[in-house]
Amino acid sequence: MSIAAIIIKPEDTNFYVPVSTEAFFQRCWLPATKELNLKIISLFNPGLDLTKNDLFPLVEELEVIKKWVEVNLNNDDFNYLKRRIDFLIVNLIEVFNSDEAIVFIG
């Protein structure tokens, strides 16, 4: 299994942003979310719906997790996770130009 972001409203079957494989999420994302008590990212598994109002708090959590993994993960894992986070942020900012958009991450 993997974790990805998809638009559920308005329906857009072309929007698919891979976030993490299940194994990588368990090994690298989850320890950071637990230690840092990150509320939104901890819900990536099982999944959650996000609106434009959730963008700023999510980006804040993603920036916090990047700082944590830089110190706590090996260089390859850090670089991979950082690229995924940066890609996710760019795509979410673009999607949430629309106030009606709802994105599922899970």
N, C-alpha and C positions, 0 to 999 in steps of 0.2 A: 504494500500500500504506500501511498504517498500523500502529501499535503499540498494543496494547490489553491489558488484564488480563482474564482469564476464569478461572472456577473449573473445574478439571478433576476434582476429587474433593472432596467428593461432587459429582456432576454437577449443575450449576445453569445452565441455559441463559438465565436471566434476568439473570445477573451479567455485565455488560460495562462496563468502565471504559476509555474512550478515553484514551490517554496522549499520543500524538503522531502526526502524519503522518510518513511516511518522509522527506520533504524537510525538514521542520522538525527532525526528529531529527538528520539529517545536518548541518544548518546550525547548530543551536543546542545540542543536547544533546551531540553527539559531541566537539566541541572541548573542552568542559568535562570530559567523562569522560577524555579523553586527557591533558589538562594536569594534572588532579587525580588521575589513576591510579585511577579508581573501578572496582572490579572487577565489582560486581553490575550497575550501570547499563550498563556497556559490553556486557553480554550481552543487553540488551533486544532487540538486533538481532544475532543471529538469533532469540533467545528462550530463556527458561529457566523451569523450574519452581521455585516457592518454597513453603516451608513456614513454619509459625509461627516456627521457629528463625531464619529469614532476615529476619523483620520488623524487628527492631531494627537490624541492620547496614544494611539497605536504607534505613530511615528516616534513619539517620545520613548515608548518601551523598546522599540527596535533600536534606537540609538543607544539606550542603556545596555541592551544585550550585546551590542557590538563592542562596547568598551570592556564588558566582562569577558567575552570570548577571546579578545585580543590578549588578555593576561592568562587565561585559564585553558586555552586550547593550543594544540600544536599549530604551527604556521599554516600547513595545508588546510586543516579544518577551519581555521580562522578565515583564511582567504576565501574559501568556498562559501562559508556562511555569510561573510561580508558581501560578496557578490550577489548572493540570493536576496539579502536584505535590501541592498541598494536597488536591485531590479524591481523588487516588490514595491518599494516606496515610490519610485518613478511611475510605475503603472497605476498604483492607487491614486496618486495625485491627478493623473490624467483622467481616470475613470470618474473621480469625484468632482470633476468640473460640472457634472450634472447632479443637481440636488436630489433627484429621484433615484439615483443608482443605489442598488443594494448588492454588495459583494459577499459571497460566501467563501470563507477560508476554512478548509478542513480536509 
